[in-house]
Amino acid sequence: MSATSRTARLVAGVPETLLARQLMPRLSAVGWPIPVRKRYGGAEPPVVALRLPLYEFAREGRGPTTLYPPFAALTLRWDDGLPVEYADFGFTRPWPEAGGPRKPAGTFPHPEVRGDLAAYKRDRAHLYGLYDRLCDSLRDGTPFRDAEEFAVLLRRLVEPGLEPYYRGLGERFFSNFLGSAD
């Protein structure tokens, strides 16, 4: 797998889009993609899209980066990257609001990835390549043969503090690959 997988290109390209430049705060990032398969515009076969959580972060000094809950999600068609949905969580929330001032959701790097940055980047690139295979399977209606490897890598790389929010955006996907939230 390489960093040039379609999924990696879509994720890396989000901050460069006009939509993102208008709507994303300067210190924000794209979270782990959530594949969605849906009949869109009468399309046959179903269209595969990636729902991309967008979250803010803050850095102070050389310590860990503070992560905040997602503020929005951008959904892109997987085959061509066309935006098909933007959801602003200040307007509509897929989870109950905590109330009060914005609170951190966690830090990066988290314990599972702390240490070797090169290994993290290799694993991330490999997982993005597995996302490509998963999206191919969803598009073609065929079994995803790399589910176990995908689940192991996703479990290692997903930010624990953001996981509840990711589940709020794609409960079935995360339950399938990470197990129940209990």
N, CA and C atoms as a LAMMPS dump frame, in Angstrom:
ITEM: TIMESTEP
0
ITEM: NUMBER OF ATOMS
546
ITEM: BOX BOUNDS ff ff ff
-5.0000000000000000e+02 5.0000000000000000e+02
-5.0000000000000000e+02 5.0000000000000000e+02
-5.0000000000000000e+02 5.0000000000000000e+02
ITEM: ATOMS id mol type element x y z
1 1 1 N 0.845 -1.171 0
2 1 2 C 0 0 0
3 1 3 C 0.891 1.235 0
4 2 1 N 0.429 2.267 -0.635
5 2 2 C 1.238 3.478 -0.66
6 2 3 C 0.394 4.673 -0.256
7 3 1 N 1.084 5.78 0.021
8 3 2 C 0.407 7.007 0.412
9 3 3 C -0.377 7.588 -0.753
10 4 1 N -0.265 6.986 -1.931
11 4 2 C -0.974 7.51 -3.086
12 4 3 C -2.287 6.771 -3.346
13 5 1 N -2.79 6.057 -2.361
14 5 2 C -4.09 5.41 -2.545
15 5 3 C -5.15 6.484 -2.79
16 6 1 N -6.233 6.096 -3.415
17 6 2 C -7.314 7.048 -3.693
18 6 3 C -7.824 7.667 -2.394
19 7 1 N -8.001 6.842 -1.378
20 7 2 C -8.484 7.357 -0.093
21 7 3 C -7.51 8.377 0.473
22 8 1 N -6.209 8.075 0.434
23 8 2 C -5.206 9.022 0.94
24 8 3 C -5.255 10.331 0.16
25 9 1 N -5.412 10.259 -1.152
26 9 2 C -5.483 11.483 -1.964
27 9 3 C -6.728 12.295 -1.621
28 10 1 N -7.864 11.62 -1.432
29 10 2 C -9.087 12.349 -1.072
30 10 3 C -8.93 13.055 0.269
31 11 1 N -8.417 12.334 1.267
32 11 2 C -8.239 12.918 2.601
33 11 3 C -7.256 14.083 2.546
34 12 1 N -6.121 13.885 1.889
35 12 2 C -5.1 14.934 1.817
36 12 3 C -5.586 16.146 1.031
37 13 1 N -6.477 15.938 0.073
38 13 2 C -6.952 17.039 -0.751
39 13 3 C -8.037 17.889 -0.13
40 14 1 N -8.671 17.418 0.928
41 14 2 C -9.783 18.165 1.53
42 14 3 C -9.388 19.588 1.91
43 15 1 N -8.286 19.824 2.638
44 15 2 C -7.961 21.2 3.032
45 15 3 C -7.713 22.139 1.851
46 16 1 N -7.426 21.596 0.676
47 16 2 C -7.156 22.421 -0.499
48 16 3 C -8.424 22.83 -1.246
49 17 1 N -9.562 22.241 -0.908
50 17 2 C -10.792 22.561 -1.624
51 17 3 C -11.318 23.923 -1.196
52 18 1 N -12.027 24.571 -2.107
53 18 2 C -12.628 25.866 -1.806
54 18 3 C -13.6 25.738 -0.632
55 19 1 N -14.38 24.671 -0.626
56 19 2 C -15.33 24.432 0.459
57 19 3 C -14.614 24.406 1.806
58 20 1 N -13.525 23.664 1.885
59 20 2 C -12.782 23.558 3.144
60 20 3 C -12.138 24.885 3.518
61 21 1 N -11.588 25.582 2.548
62 21 2 C -10.952 26.874 2.862
63 21 3 C -11.969 27.86 3.416
64 22 1 N -13.219 27.737 2.994
65 22 2 C -14.258 28.634 3.486
66 22 3 C -14.819 28.201 4.838
67 23 1 N -14.827 26.898 5.114
68 23 2 C -15.557 26.399 6.273
69 23 3 C -14.712 25.77 7.373
70 24 1 N -13.462 25.413 7.089
71 24 2 C -12.621 24.753 8.098
72 24 3 C -11.753 25.781 8.815
73 25 1 N -11.729 25.744 10.145
74 25 2 C -10.783 26.593 10.874
75 25 3 C -9.349 26.244 10.477
76 26 1 N -8.451 27.181 10.685
77 26 2 C -7.055 26.995 10.285
78 26 3 C -6.44 25.759 10.914
79 27 1 N -6.627 25.56 12.216
80 27 2 C -6.068 24.389 12.899
81 27 3 C -7.131 23.3 12.98
82 28 1 N -7.337 22.638 11.862
83 28 2 C -8.293 21.537 11.83
84 28 3 C -7.742 20.436 10.935
85 29 1 N -8.332 19.264 11.078
86 29 2 C -7.841 18.091 10.356
87 29 3 C -9.009 17.203 9.957
88 30 1 N -8.7 16.228 9.121
89 30 2 C -9.682 15.258 8.644
90 30 3 C -9.506 13.971 9.435
91 31 1 N -10.6 13.48 10.01
92 31 2 C -10.561 12.243 10.784
93 31 3 C -10.635 11.013 9.896
94 32 1 N -10.796 9.856 10.531
95 32 2 C -10.835 8.588 9.798
96 32 3 C -12.101 8.49 8.957
97 33 1 N -11.962 8.137 7.688
98 33 2 C -13.119 8.046 6.791
99 33 3 C -14.123 6.985 7.235
100 34 1 N -15.376 7.274 6.945
101 34 2 C -16.467 6.345 7.22
102 34 3 C -17.138 6.042 5.878
103 35 1 N -16.914 4.848 5.323
104 35 2 C -17.533 4.511 4.037
105 35 3 C -19.058 4.436 4.15
106 36 1 N -19.711 4.929 3.117
107 36 2 C -21.17 4.933 3.03
108 36 3 C -21.528 4.416 1.64
109 37 1 N -22.461 3.493 1.58
110 37 2 C -22.946 2.996 0.285
111 37 3 C -24.413 3.355 0.191
112 38 1 N -24.77 4.047 -0.904
113 38 2 C -26.116 4.584 -0.988
114 38 3 C -26.558 4.706 -2.445
115 39 1 N -27.832 4.544 -2.64
116 39 2 C -28.407 4.847 -3.951
117 39 3 C -28.455 6.369 -4.033
118 40 1 N -27.804 6.916 -5.013
119 40 2 C -27.668 8.369 -5.131
120 40 3 C -28.06 8.774 -6.541
121 41 1 N -29.091 9.563 -6.652
122 41 2 C -29.523 10.008 -7.966
123 41 3 C -29.958 8.873 -8.874
124 42 1 N -30.516 7.809 -8.296
125 42 2 C -30.964 6.671 -9.082
126 42 3 C -29.832 5.822 -9.631
127 43 1 N -28.626 6.03 -9.109
128 43 2 C -27.455 5.308 -9.624
129 43 3 C -27.56 3.814 -9.37
130 44 1 N -27.097 3.065 -10.335
131 44 2 C -27.007 1.61 -10.21
132 44 3 C -25.637 1.225 -10.73
133 45 1 N -24.766 0.625 -10.055
134 45 2 C -24.879 0.162 -8.673
135 45 3 C -24.857 1.336 -7.685
136 46 1 N -25.012 1.048 -6.396
137 46 2 C -24.987 2.118 -5.4
138 46 3 C -23.676 2.901 -5.455
139 47 1 N -23.762 4.15 -5.074
140 47 2 C -22.588 5.021 -5.009
141 47 3 C -21.901 4.8 -3.672
142 48 1 N -20.581 4.728 -3.695
143 48 2 C -19.787 4.637 -2.471
144 48 3 C -19.219 6.021 -2.201
145 49 1 N -19.356 6.46 -0.969
146 49 2 C -18.838 7.763 -0.564
147 49 3 C -18.075 7.599 0.743
148 50 1 N -17.256 8.584 1.046
149 50 2 C -16.54 8.611 2.321
150 50 3 C -17.01 9.812 3.113
151 51 1 N -17.549 9.548 4.299
152 51 2 C -17.913 10.615 5.23
153 51 3 C -16.645 10.923 6.026
154 52 1 N -16.198 12.168 5.95
155 52 2 C -14.943 12.569 6.574
156 52 3 C -15.21 13.513 7.738
157 53 1 N -15.026 13.057 8.972
158 53 2 C -15.187 13.943 10.123
159 53 3 C -14.098 15.021 10.097
160 54 1 N -14.47 16.242 10.408
161 54 2 C -13.529 17.358 10.474
162 54 3 C -13.466 17.823 11.921
163 55 1 N -12.266 17.926 12.464
164 55 2 C -12.127 18.315 13.866
165 55 3 C -11.013 19.341 14.019
166 56 1 N -11.119 20.116 15.08
167 56 2 C -10.082 21.099 15.395
168 56 3 C -9.056 20.484 16.328
169 57 1 N -7.881 21.086 16.332
170 57 2 C -6.828 20.673 17.253
171 57 3 C -6.074 21.907 17.715
172 58 1 N -5.307 21.751 18.782
173 58 2 C -4.481 22.838 19.319
174 58 3 C -3.142 22.262 19.733
175 59 1 N -2.099 23.014 19.45
176 59 2 C -0.743 22.609 19.85
177 59 3 C -0.168 23.665 20.767
178 60 1 N 0.446 23.189 21.825
179 60 2 C 1.16 24.093 22.723
180 60 3 C 2.517 23.488 22.993
181 61 1 N 3.538 24.146 22.505
182 61 2 C 4.888 23.656 22.735
183 61 3 C 5.134 22.318 22.065
184 62 1 N 5.937 21.497 22.718
185 62 2 C 6.332 20.206 22.151
186 62 3 C 5.496 19.047 22.686
187 63 1 N 4.497 19.344 23.488
188 63 2 C 3.664 18.288 24.063
189 63 3 C 2.694 17.722 23.05
190 64 1 N 1.814 16.844 23.513
191 64 2 C 0.832 16.248 22.601
192 64 3 C -0.135 17.302 22.053
193 65 1 N -0.72 16.99 20.929
194 65 2 C -1.709 17.852 20.296
195 65 3 C -3.071 17.554 20.915
196 66 1 N -3.789 18.6 21.309
197 66 2 C -5.13 18.452 21.872
198 66 3 C -6.137 18.347 20.731
199 67 1 N -6.995 17.341 20.791
200 67 2 C -8.023 17.119 19.776
201 67 3 C -9.385 17.509 20.339
202 68 1 N -10.216 18.111 19.497
203 68 2 C -11.567 18.505 19.894
204 68 3 C -12.589 17.701 19.088
205 69 1 N -13.813 17.582 19.611
206 69 2 C -14.839 16.827 18.88
207 69 3 C -15.036 17.379 17.467
208 70 1 N -15.449 16.543 16.543
209 70 2 C -15.696 17.023 15.179
210 70 3 C -16.691 18.178 15.164
211 71 1 N -16.411 19.149 14.304
212 71 2 C -17.308 20.288 14.136
213 71 3 C -18.164 20.129 12.881
214 72 1 N -17.794 19.199 12.013
215 72 2 C -18.528 18.995 10.764
216 72 3 C -18.109 17.665 10.151
217 73 1 N -18.833 17.284 9.108
218 73 2 C -18.435 16.133 8.289
219 73 3 C -18.666 16.498 6.83
220 74 1 N -17.704 16.143 6.022
221 74 2 C -17.788 16.342 4.583
222 74 3 C -17.845 14.956 3.943
223 75 1 N -18.844 14.728 3.102
224 75 2 C -18.981 13.438 2.434
225 75 3 C -18.642 13.614 0.961
226 76 1 N -17.678 12.799 0.498
227 76 2 C -17.206 12.857 -0.888
228 76 3 C -17.499 11.541 -1.588
229 77 1 N -17.942 11.632 -2.842
230 77 2 C -18.055 10.406 -3.631
231 77 3 C -16.663 9.828 -3.777
232 78 1 N -16.55 8.532 -3.555
233 78 2 C -15.235 7.897 -3.551
234 78 3 C -14.61 7.847 -4.941
235 79 1 N -15.422 7.656 -5.984
236 79 2 C -14.84 7.493 -7.318
237 79 3 C -14.249 8.775 -7.889
238 80 1 N -14.84 9.938 -7.571
239 80 2 C -14.348 11.176 -8.179
240 80 3 C -14.135 12.324 -7.189
241 81 1 N -14.392 12.101 -5.909
242 81 2 C -14.155 13.129 -4.897
243 81 3 C -15.176 14.249 -4.869
244 82 1 N -16.259 14.128 -5.603
245 82 2 C -17.28 15.17 -5.625
246 82 3 C -17.96 15.268 -4.263
247 83 1 N -18.02 16.472 -3.66
248 83 2 C -18.741 16.617 -2.393
249 83 3 C -20.239 16.384 -2.608
250 84 1 N -20.832 15.543 -1.77
251 84 2 C -22.266 15.276 -1.865
252 84 3 C -23.01 15.701 -0.604
253 85 1 N -22.263 16.031 0.465
254 85 2 C -22.92 16.471 1.697
255 85 3 C -21.906 17.184 2.584
256 86 1 N -22.375 18.256 3.231
257 86 2 C -21.598 18.916 4.274
258 86 3 C -22.547 19.097 5.451
259 87 1 N -22.175 18.588 6.607
260 87 2 C -23.002 18.721 7.811
261 87 3 C -22.224 19.517 8.847
262 88 1 N -22.766 20.657 9.24
263 88 2 C -22.162 21.519 10.257
264 88 3 C -22.766 21.134 11.601
265 89 1 N -21.938 20.608 12.508
266 89 2 C -22.452 20.117 13.78
267 89 3 C -22.783 21.234 14.762
268 90 1 N -22.498 22.478 14.416
269 90 2 C -23.006 23.599 15.194
270 90 3 C -24.49 23.799 14.929
271 91 1 N -24.958 23.284 13.789
272 91 2 C -26.354 23.411 13.394
273 91 3 C -27.13 22.132 13.679
274 92 1 N -26.542 21.012 13.371
275 92 2 C -27.183 19.722 13.598
276 92 3 C -26.161 18.765 14.193
277 93 1 N -26.483 18.156 15.301
278 93 2 C -25.526 17.277 15.991
279 93 3 C -25.992 15.826 15.948
280 94 1 N -25.076 14.928 15.588
281 94 2 C -25.43 13.511 15.604
282 94 3 C -25.28 12.88 16.984
283 95 1 N -24.911 13.668 17.98
284 95 2 C -24.752 13.175 19.351
285 95 3 C -25.222 14.273 20.293
286 96 1 N -25.552 13.93 21.534
287 96 2 C -26.006 14.95 22.483
288 96 3 C -24.905 15.969 22.754
289 97 1 N -25.315 17.208 22.872
290 97 2 C -24.362 18.273 23.165
291 97 3 C -23.952 18.199 24.632
292 98 1 N -22.676 18.355 24.89
293 98 2 C -22.173 18.285 26.26
294 98 3 C -22.517 19.546 27.04
295 99 1 N -22.692 20.651 26.358
296 99 2 C -22.987 21.911 27.028
297 99 3 C -21.725 22.558 27.55
298 100 1 N -21.803 23.854 27.791
299 100 2 C -20.64 24.561 28.307
300 100 3 C -19.609 24.815 27.223
301 101 1 N -18.439 25.274 27.643
302 101 2 C -17.401 25.583 26.663
303 101 3 C -16.881 24.322 25.969
304 102 1 N -16.283 24.543 24.844
305 102 2 C -15.704 23.438 24.07
306 102 3 C -14.68 22.704 24.926
307 103 1 N -14.807 21.384 24.974
308 103 2 C -13.905 20.57 25.801
309 103 3 C -13.072 19.657 24.92
310 104 1 N -11.807 19.441 25.299
311 104 2 C -10.974 18.515 24.529
312 104 3 C -11.562 17.105 24.53
313 105 1 N -11.333 16.396 23.428
314 105 2 C -11.796 15.012 23.308
315 105 3 C -10.658 14.026 23.512
316 106 1 N -9.435 14.497 23.421
317 106 2 C -8.296 13.595 23.563
318 106 3 C -7.023 14.258 23.089
319 107 1 N -5.992 13.45 22.926
320 107 2 C -4.705 13.969 22.47
321 107 3 C -4.124 13.062 21.384
322 108 1 N -3.197 13.645 20.651
323 108 2 C -2.423 12.894 19.671
324 108 3 C -0.964 13.276 19.853
325 109 1 N -0.07 12.326 19.842
326 109 2 C -0.313 10.911 19.623
327 109 3 C -0.909 10.248 20.861
328 110 1 N -1.771 9.285 20.626
329 110 2 C -2.349 8.513 21.719
330 110 3 C -1.419 7.334 22.009
331 111 1 N -1.611 6.628 23.122
332 111 2 C -0.656 5.587 23.54
333 111 3 C -0.343 4.521 22.487
334 112 1 N -1.315 4.124 21.679
335 112 2 C -1.074 3.067 20.683
336 112 3 C -0.098 3.476 19.586
337 113 1 N 0.047 4.773 19.346
338 113 2 C 0.913 5.215 18.242
339 113 3 C 2.067 6.095 18.71
340 114 1 N 2.171 6.311 19.988
341 114 2 C 3.237 7.155 20.515
342 114 3 C 4.591 6.52 20.216
343 115 1 N 5.534 7.321 19.808
344 115 2 C 6.878 6.794 19.586
345 115 3 C 7.349 6.956 18.163
346 116 1 N 7.24 5.913 17.373
347 116 2 C 7.821 5.859 16.032
348 116 3 C 6.887 6.491 14.993
349 117 1 N 7.174 7.742 14.617
350 117 2 C 6.347 8.462 13.653
351 117 3 C 6.366 7.782 12.279
352 118 1 N 7.516 7.265 11.886
353 118 2 C 7.615 6.591 10.583
354 118 3 C 6.705 5.362 10.539
355 119 1 N 6.643 4.6 11.63
356 119 2 C 5.768 3.42 11.68
357 119 3 C 4.303 3.848 11.609
358 120 1 N 3.946 4.936 12.298
359 120 2 C 2.577 5.448 12.239
360 120 3 C 2.215 5.808 10.796
361 121 1 N 3.095 6.52 10.122
362 121 2 C 2.812 6.935 8.744
363 121 3 C 2.699 5.734 7.806
364 122 1 N 3.525 4.726 8.006
365 122 2 C 3.426 3.501 7.195
366 122 3 C 2.086 2.803 7.431
367 123 1 N 1.714 2.676 8.702
368 123 2 C 0.435 2.024 9.031
369 123 3 C -0.746 2.816 8.478
370 124 1 N -0.674 4.139 8.571
371 124 2 C -1.754 4.983 8.045
372 124 3 C -1.875 4.8 6.53
373 125 1 N -0.743 4.831 5.824
374 125 2 C -0.766 4.641 4.369
375 125 3 C -1.331 3.258 4.02
376 126 1 N -0.941 2.246 4.774
377 126 2 C -1.438 0.889 4.53
378 126 3 C -2.948 0.82 4.779
379 127 1 N -3.407 1.447 5.861
380 127 2 C -4.841 1.449 6.152
381 127 3 C -5.61 2.178 5.053
382 128 1 N -5.088 3.291 4.56
383 128 2 C -5.758 3.982 3.451
384 128 3 C -5.862 3.071 2.225
385 129 1 N -4.824 2.291 1.963
386 129 2 C -4.894 1.329 0.864
387 129 3 C -5.965 0.276 1.1
388 130 1 N -6.109 -0.154 2.351
389 130 2 C -7.175 -1.109 2.688
390 130 3 C -8.55 -0.461 2.549
391 131 1 N -8.658 0.836 2.857
392 131 2 C -9.911 1.555 2.604
393 131 3 C -10.265 1.464 1.118
394 132 1 N -9.257 1.606 0.241
395 132 2 C -9.518 1.481 -1.196
396 132 3 C -10.135 0.123 -1.512
397 133 1 N -9.572 -0.934 -0.947
398 133 2 C -10.099 -2.283 -1.195
399 133 3 C -11.515 -2.427 -0.639
400 134 1 N -11.75 -1.849 0.543
401 134 2 C -13.087 -1.894 1.134
402 134 3 C -14.09 -1.167 0.236
403 135 1 N -13.726 0 -0.238
404 135 2 C -14.635 0.76 -1.105
405 135 3 C -14.876 0.031 -2.426
406 136 1 N -13.842 -0.613 -2.967
407 136 2 C -14.039 -1.445 -4.166
408 136 3 C -15.055 -2.548 -3.88
409 137 1 N -14.921 -3.198 -2.728
410 137 2 C -15.851 -4.272 -2.352
411 137 3 C -17.273 -3.75 -2.212
412 138 1 N -17.418 -2.584 -1.587
413 138 2 C -18.751 -1.998 -1.43
414 138 3 C -19.355 -1.65 -2.787
415 139 1 N -18.554 -1.084 -3.661
416 139 2 C -19.03 -0.717 -5
417 139 3 C -19.427 -1.95 -5.804
418 140 1 N -18.59 -2.991 -5.737
419 140 2 C -18.8 -4.187 -6.552
420 140 3 C -19.746 -5.201 -5.915
421 141 1 N -20.092 -4.995 -4.641
422 141 2 C -20.95 -5.952 -3.951
423 141 3 C -20.262 -7.276 -3.693
424 142 1 N -18.948 -7.232 -3.464
425 142 2 C -18.165 -8.447 -3.211
426 142 3 C -17.665 -8.455 -1.77
427 143 1 N -17.316 -9.621 -1.238
428 143 2 C -16.81 -9.686 0.137
429 143 3 C -15.492 -8.919 0.278
430 144 1 N -15.327 -8.294 1.426
431 144 2 C -14.083 -7.593 1.752
432 144 3 C -13.166 -8.597 2.436
433 145 1 N -12.148 -9.013 1.747
434 145 2 C -11.288 -10.098 2.22
435 145 3 C -10.219 -9.658 3.219
436 146 1 N -10.052 -8.366 3.398
437 146 2 C -9.019 -7.859 4.308
438 146 3 C -9.612 -7.31 5.602
439 147 1 N -10.809 -7.762 5.958
440 147 2 C -11.517 -7.196 7.107
441 147 3 C -10.733 -7.326 8.407
442 148 1 N -10.101 -8.464 8.627
443 148 2 C -9.374 -8.66 9.886
444 148 3 C -8.179 -7.712 9.985
445 149 1 N -7.4 -7.617 8.933
446 149 2 C -6.247 -6.709 8.933
447 149 3 C -6.706 -5.261 9.06
448 150 1 N -7.786 -4.914 8.356
449 150 2 C -8.349 -3.57 8.427
450 150 3 C -8.737 -3.241 9.866
451 151 1 N -9.438 -4.163 10.523
452 151 2 C -9.899 -3.948 11.896
453 151 3 C -8.728 -3.745 12.854
454 152 1 N -7.672 -4.54 12.713
455 152 2 C -6.504 -4.419 13.597
456 152 3 C -5.854 -3.047 13.428
457 153 1 N -5.661 -2.622 12.186
458 153 2 C -5.03 -1.318 11.948
459 153 3 C -5.927 -0.168 12.394
460 154 1 N -7.223 -0.257 12.089
461 154 2 C -8.136 0.812 12.499
462 154 3 C -8.152 0.935 14.02
463 155 1 N -8.203 -0.179 14.732
464 155 2 C -8.2 -0.161 16.204
465 155 3 C -6.933 0.513 16.719
466 156 1 N -5.797 0.221 16.117
467 156 2 C -4.525 0.801 16.562
468 156 3 C -4.451 2.303 16.282
469 157 1 N -4.98 2.733 15.149
470 157 2 C -4.771 4.111 14.713
471 157 3 C -5.863 5.088 15.138
472 158 1 N -7.078 4.61 15.358
473 158 2 C -8.158 5.541 15.69
474 158 3 C -7.869 6.214 17.034
475 159 1 N -8.146 7.499 17.105
476 159 2 C -7.907 8.272 18.313
477 159 3 C -8.983 7.917 19.342
478 160 1 N -8.607 7.378 20.505
479 160 2 C -9.614 6.931 21.483
480 160 3 C -10.604 8.027 21.878
481 161 1 N -10.146 9.254 22.021
482 161 2 C -11.043 10.331 22.419
483 161 3 C -12.043 10.715 21.349
484 162 1 N -11.724 10.44 20.096
485 162 2 C -12.639 10.757 19.001
486 162 3 C -13.537 9.576 18.627
487 163 1 N -13.211 8.386 19.119
488 163 2 C -13.985 7.198 18.739
489 163 3 C -15.484 7.334 19.004
490 164 1 N -15.925 7.858 20.165
491 164 2 C -17.381 7.984 20.365
492 164 3 C -18.042 8.877 19.312
493 165 1 N -17.336 9.902 18.87
494 165 2 C -17.885 10.797 17.849
495 165 3 C -17.904 10.103 16.491
496 166 1 N -16.846 9.375 16.183
497 166 2 C -16.829 8.593 14.947
498 166 3 C -18.001 7.615 14.935
499 167 1 N -18.236 6.954 16.065
500 167 2 C -19.352 6.002 16.142
501 167 3 C -20.686 6.712 15.925
502 168 1 N -20.81 7.941 16.411
503 168 2 C -22.028 8.706 16.189
504 168 3 C -22.283 9 14.718
505 169 1 N -21.22 9.026 13.939
506 169 2 C -21.335 9.302 12.51
507 169 3 C -21.418 8.034 11.666
508 170 1 N -21.006 6.912 12.235
509 170 2 C -21.007 5.661 11.472
510 170 3 C -21.022 4.46 12.391
511 171 1 N -22.074 4.337 13.181
512 171 2 C -22.161 3.274 14.197
513 171 3 C -21.965 1.885 13.596
514 172 1 N -22.64 1.62 12.514
515 172 2 C -22.557 0.277 11.918
516 172 3 C -21.128 -0.029 11.452
517 173 1 N -20.491 0.928 10.798
518 173 2 C -19.123 0.735 10.317
519 173 3 C -18.175 0.449 11.476
520 174 1 N -18.222 1.289 12.517
521 174 2 C -17.284 1.108 13.629
522 174 3 C -17.611 -0.128 14.457
523 175 1 N -18.878 -0.451 14.62
524 175 2 C -19.227 -1.69 15.33
525 175 3 C -18.732 -2.906 14.562
526 176 1 N -18.827 -2.848 13.255
527 176 2 C -18.38 -3.961 12.422
528 176 3 C -16.875 -4.199 12.565
529 177 1 N -16.085 -3.127 12.603
530 177 2 C -14.631 -3.289 12.61
531 177 3 C -13.985 -3.148 13.986
532 178 1 N -14.639 -2.461 14.914
533 178 2 C -14.044 -2.273 16.243
534 178 3 C -14.826 -2.959 17.347
535 179 1 N -15.941 -3.572 17.019
536 179 2 C -16.779 -4.191 18.038
537 179 3 C -17.716 -3.167 18.652
538 180 1 N -18.518 -3.614 19.6
539 180 2 C -19.483 -2.707 20.226
540 180 3 C -18.758 -1.703 21.108
541 181 1 N -19.434 -0.608 21.384
542 181 2 C -18.836 0.464 22.186
543 181 3 C -18.835 0.143 23.669
544 182 1 N -19.5 -0.923 24.08
545 182 2 C -19.618 -1.248 25.511
546 182 3 C -18.307 -1.618 26.114
